[in-house]
Every structure is written in C-alpha cells, then in structure tokens.
C-alpha cells in the first residue's frame, strides 16, 4: 500500500491499537490479515496491560498533570513504570527534570491502574 497523504494523526495507547486491530479482524472474518497487522495484533495481545477504555482514562488523567505531554503519557500508559528511575528514563530526552513530588504524583496515578 502506498500512502499519498496523511489525513490525520493521533497517538494511541497499545491497548487502543489492540482494540482497533481486533475490530478489523472481526469485520474481515474469513480473510487473512496482512502480515504487518497480524504482527502488531500479536504484539499488542502479548504486551497490552489493560483495556482500551481504561487506558484512555489513564492517559487523560496523566495529561492533566503539569510537565506532561501526550507522547510521554502514552509511553507511561504502555510501559507502566514502577519506580522513579524508570520514570526518569522516559523523561531522559526532555529538556527538564521532574521533582520528587512530580514523580510521586505520576507513580500515584500509575498505582491506581495497575
């Protein structure tokens, strides 16, 4: 498939990708999925840690925090870091560091969704 133009772009959590691919598979019963879709479905089945609705709620709660952007929030939802060090590694490429209180606030939100 050759893509001529990107019409829109949206960051999705792994759980949302899993839900979308399952819906595509259900719509096209009897037909084999393309290799790329099949591989992503296998990956998302193996590594998705929650359902799509919960992951979107989790993402929105993270986005309400200061110093949180959508890309980092999606990574946090997908990876579910459990320590300050793991959180710091997600923020490593950002031009700022988080205080201990900010890290703890993120970890508190993560604890609600584990």
Secondary structure as GFF3:
##gff-version 3
##sequence-region A 1 114
A	DSSP	alpha_helix	14	27	.	.	.	ID=ss1
A	DSSP	alpha_helix	35	47	.	.	.	ID=ss2
A	DSSP	alpha_helix	52	63	.	.	.	ID=ss3
A	DSSP	alpha_helix	70	79	.	.	.	ID=ss4
A	DSSP	alpha_helix	84	90	.	.	.	ID=ss5
A	DSSP	alpha_helix	100	113	.	.	.	ID=ss6
###
